[in-house]
Amino acid sequence: MNQKKTALTDRLRNGDFMTAPGVFDLISARIADQFEFPAIYMTGYGVVASSLGLPDAGLASYTEMVDRVEKIAFATATPLIADGDTGYGGLLNVDHTVRGYERAGACGIQLEDQEYPKKCGHTPKRRVIALEDMLAKIRVATSARESDDFIIIARTDARSEHGIDDAIRRGQAFADAGADVVFVEAPESIDEMEKICRAIDKPLLANMVDGGRTPVLSADELRQIGYQIAIFPGTGFLAMGAAVESVYRHLKTTGSSSGLTTPLHDFDDFSRLMGFTRIWEFEKKWADD
């Protein structure tokens, strides 16, 4: 596990640009793990939707989220960055959350400055806590981690209610408080993204939400602007949703999968992806017993 954390922090310190796909369940995590990304990102929106069937509005508990962290981290070889929402409460909760996420196998945690209950960062009417309260959370988080290689990502949602300048001031303060990565959520133009990167002297994270408030840019464009990490939290589950809807519509219309045009994963390959190779080898080895 320490090797995962070290690999991620080495890339961060070397200034490497990193694309991290969003994963939300064990199937998406295993699929992403095949491609040897520098990191995968456990999306809160996707986890809450896939495991609870609920909106990302502060309804999932720490226990539910850390359970998903542990399962994804165990099933994958890729360093995992995990959404930790607001830390699930006050300073003691933040301490408990950071320790729990790190023990569960995450290599980094994202914490945000929203009031509780939080909301998805690309939905309206998000409110933020006092800056000093968030700075205290960051200081607690950096103190709680067992290893300095466990990355603390500090996110501000101030842009929508308070404007880009206030969001940047918060991001600067987060950097000064010890955050390893600063995440200014939901800038609404390339000009705002450039302004963020000019103003904050810390590795910066861009949230590429397909259909969200922020322009979705290429890796080269993001790198040139000054971002170091780009997460794509919703791309996977939006693709999954569209594919599954298409399949079920065809089944409802025709009564069969015959004639289906939606691409399907090869069944044998999918079985191997899920770990059946070991089962088959085990059964062959112990068949006589």
C-alpha positions in Angstrom: 0.0 0.0 0.0 2.9 2.4 0.8 4.2 1.8 -2.7 1.0 3.0 -4.2 1.1 6.2 -2.1 4.8 6.8 -2.9 4.2 6.3 -6.6 1.4 8.9 -6.5 3.3 11.5 -4.5 6.4 11.0 -6.6 4.4 11.9 -9.7 2.9 14.9 -7.9 6.3 16.2 -6.8 7.8 15.6 -10.2 5.1 17.8 -11.8 3.7 15.0 -13.9 0.2 15.6 -15.4 -2.2 13.0 -14.2 -5.6 11.9 -15.6 -7.7 10.0 -13.1 -11.0 8.4 -14.2 -13.9 8.3 -11.9 -14.8 4.9 -10.4 -18.0 4.2 -8.5 -18.2 0.4 -8.0 -16.1 -2.7 -8.2 -16.8 -3.3 -11.9 -15.7 0.2 -12.9 -12.7 0.0 -10.6 -11.5 -3.2 -12.1 -12.0 -1.9 -15.7 -10.1 1.3 -14.9 -7.3 -0.7 -13.2 -6.5 -2.5 -16.5 -5.2 0.8 -18.1 -2.5 1.7 -15.5 -3.7 5.2 -14.9 -1.5 7.2 -12.5 -4.5 7.3 -10.2 -8.2 6.5 -10.0 -10.8 8.7 -8.3 -13.6 7.4 -6.2 -16.5 9.7 -7.0 -18.9 10.5 -4.2 -21.7 11.2 -6.7 -21.2 7.8 -8.4 -20.8 5.8 -5.2 -24.0 7.3 -3.6 -25.9 6.7 -6.8 -24.7 3.2 -7.4 -24.8 1.9 -3.9 -27.8 3.8 -2.4 -29.7 5.0 -5.5 -29.7 8.5 -4.0 -28.5 12.0 -5.0 -25.1 13.3 -3.8 -26.5 15.5 -1.2 -24.8 14.5 2.1 -27.0 11.4 2.5 -24.1 8.8 2.6 -22.4 8.2 5.9 -18.7 7.9 6.7 -19.2 4.2 7.3 -20.8 3.6 3.9 -18.1 5.5 2.1 -15.1 4.1 3.9 -16.4 0.6 3.2 -16.4 1.4 -0.5 -12.9 2.9 -0.3 -11.6 -0.4 1.3 -13.3 -2.6 -1.3 -12.0 -0.6 -4.3 -8.5 -0.2 -2.9 -8.2 -3.9 -2.2 -9.4 -4.9 -5.7 -7.1 -2.6 -7.6 -3.3 -1.9 -8.0 -3.8 1.7 -9.1 -3.4 4.5 -6.4 -6.8 5.6 -5.2 -7.9 9.1 -4.5 -11.2 9.1 -2.6 -13.9 11.7 -2.1 -14.3 12.5 1.6 -17.0 15.1 1.3 -16.8 17.5 4.3 -15.1 15.0 6.5 -18.5 14.0 7.8 -18.7 16.5 10.6 -16.5 18.6 12.8 -12.7 18.4 13.5 -12.9 15.1 15.3 -14.8 13.6 12.4 -12.2 14.9 10.0 -9.5 13.3 12.1 -11.4 10.0 12.1 -12.2 10.2 8.4 -8.6 10.8 7.3 -7.3 8.0 9.5 -10.0 5.6 8.3 -9.5 6.4 4.6 -5.8 5.9 4.9 -6.2 2.6 6.8 -8.7 1.5 4.1 -6.1 1.8 1.4 -6.7 5.2 -0.2 -3.6 7.2 -1.2 -5.3 10.5 -0.9 -8.5 12.2 0.3 -10.5 15.1 -1.0 -12.1 17.4 1.6 -14.4 20.3 0.8 -15.6 23.5 2.5 -19.3 23.1 2.0 -21.8 23.4 4.8 -23.5 20.2 5.9 -25.4 18.6 4.2 -23.1 19.0 1.1 -24.3 18.9 -2.5 -22.7 17.9 -5.8 -20.3 20.6 -6.9 -22.0 21.3 -10.2 -25.5 21.8 -8.7 -26.9 25.1 -7.4 -27.3 26.6 -3.9 -24.1 25.3 -2.4 -23.0 27.2 0.8 -19.5 27.2 2.3 -18.4 27.3 5.9 -16.2 30.1 7.4 -12.7 30.1 5.9 -11.1 29.6 9.4 -13.2 26.5 10.0 -12.0 25.0 6.7 -8.4 25.9 7.5 -8.7 24.1 10.8 -10.0 21.0 9.0 -7.0 21.1 6.7 -4.6 21.3 9.6 -6.3 18.4 11.4 -6.2 16.4 8.2 -2.5 16.8 7.6 -1.8 16.0 11.3 -4.1 12.9 11.3 -2.4 11.1 8.3 0.0 8.4 9.1 2.2 9.1 6.1 3.2 12.4 4.5 2.7 10.5 1.2 -1.1 10.4 1.9 -2.3 13.3 -0.2 -4.7 15.9 1.2 -6.8 17.6 -1.5 -8.6 20.7 -0.3 -11.6 21.8 -2.3 -13.6 25.1 -2.2 -17.1 25.4 -3.5 -17.1 29.2 -3.1 -17.2 30.1 -6.8 -21.0 29.7 -7.3 -22.1 31.9 -4.4 -19.2 34.2 -3.8 -17.4 34.5 -7.1 -14.1 33.4 -8.5 -12.0 35.9 -6.6 -13.2 34.7 -3.2 -12.7 31.1 -4.4 -9.1 31.9 -5.3 -8.5 33.5 -2.0 -9.7 30.4 -0.3 -7.5 28.2 -2.5 -4.5 30.3 -1.6 -5.3 30.0 2.1 -5.7 26.2 1.7 -2.3 26.0 0.2 -0.8 28.0 3.1 -2.5 25.7 5.6 -0.8 22.7 4.2 -3.0 21.1 1.6 -1.0 19.1 -0.9 -3.4 19.8 -3.8 -5.9 22.7 -4.2 -9.2 22.1 -5.9 -11.2 25.2 -6.9 -14.6 23.7 -7.9 -16.7 24.7 -10.9 -14.9 27.6 -12.6 -17.2 28.6 -15.5 -14.7 29.6 -18.2 -11.2 29.1 -19.5 -10.4 32.6 -18.3 -11.4 31.6 -14.8 -9.3 28.4 -15.0 -6.3 30.4 -16.1 -6.8 32.9 -13.3 -6.9 30.1 -10.7 -3.6 28.6 -12.0 -1.8 31.9 -12.1 -2.8 32.8 -8.5 -2.3 29.6 -6.6 1.2 28.2 -6.1 0.3 24.6 -5.4 -0.6 21.5 -7.5 -4.1 22.1 -8.9 -6.9 19.8 -9.7 -9.4 20.3 -12.5 -12.8 18.6 -12.2 -14.0 17.6 -15.7 -17.7 17.0 -15.4 -19.3 16.2 -18.7 -22.4 18.4 -18.8 -21.2 20.5 -15.8 -20.3 24.1 -15.3 -16.6 23.9 -16.2 -15.3 23.6 -19.8 -14.1 20.1 -20.5 -10.6 20.5 -22.0 -8.0 18.2 -23.5 -5.0 17.0 -21.4 -2.7 19.3 -23.3 -4.9 22.3 -22.7 -5.2 21.6 -19.0 -1.4 21.0 -18.7 -0.7 24.3 -20.5 -3.1 26.2 -18.3 -1.3 24.9 -15.2 -3.3 22.0 -13.8 -1.6 18.9 -12.6 -4.5 16.5 -12.0 -7.7 16.1 -14.0 -10.5 13.9 -12.6 -13.3 12.7 -14.8 -15.8 11.6 -12.1 -18.9 11.2 -14.1 -17.8 10.0 -17.5 -17.9 6.3 -16.6 -21.3 6.2 -15.0 -22.8 8.5 -17.6 -21.6 6.1 -20.3 -22.8 3.1 -18.3 -26.2 4.7 -17.8 -26.6 5.4 -21.5 -25.5 1.9 -22.4 -27.7 0.1 -19.9 -30.7 2.2 -20.8 -30.2 1.4 -24.5 -30.0 -2.4 -23.7 -33.1 -2.4 -21.5 -35.0 -0.4 -24.0 -34.1 -3.0 -26.7 -35.2 -5.8 -24.4 -38.5 -4.1 -23.6 -39.2 -3.4 -27.3 -38.1 -6.7 -28.8 -38.2 -9.1 -25.8 -34.7 -10.4 -26.5 -31.1 -9.3 -26.8 -31.0 -10.6 -30.4 -30.2 -7.7 -32.8 -28.8 -5.5 -30.1 -26.5 -2.8 -31.4 -25.1 -1.6 -28.1 -21.5 -2.9 -27.7 -21.2 -5.7 -25.1 -18.1 -6.8 -23.3 -17.0 -10.3 -24.2 -18.4 -12.6 -21.5 -15.3 -14.8 -21.1 -13.0 -11.7 -21.0 -15.4 -10.1 -18.4 -15.3 -13.2 -16.3 -11.5 -13.1 -16.3 -11.6 -9.4 -15.4 -13.7 -10.3 -12.3 -11.2 -12.9 -11.2 -12.6 -16.2 -12.5 -9.2 -17.3 -13.7 -8.1 -18.0 -10.2 -11.3 -19.9 -9.5 -10.8 -22.1 -12.6 -7.1 -22.7 -11.6 -8.1 -23.6 -8.1 -10.8 -26.0 -9.2 -8.4 -27.7 -11.6 -5.7 -28.0 -8.9 -8.0 -29.5 -6.3 -10.4 -31.4 -8.5 -9.3 -34.8 -7.4 -10.0 -33.9 -3.7 
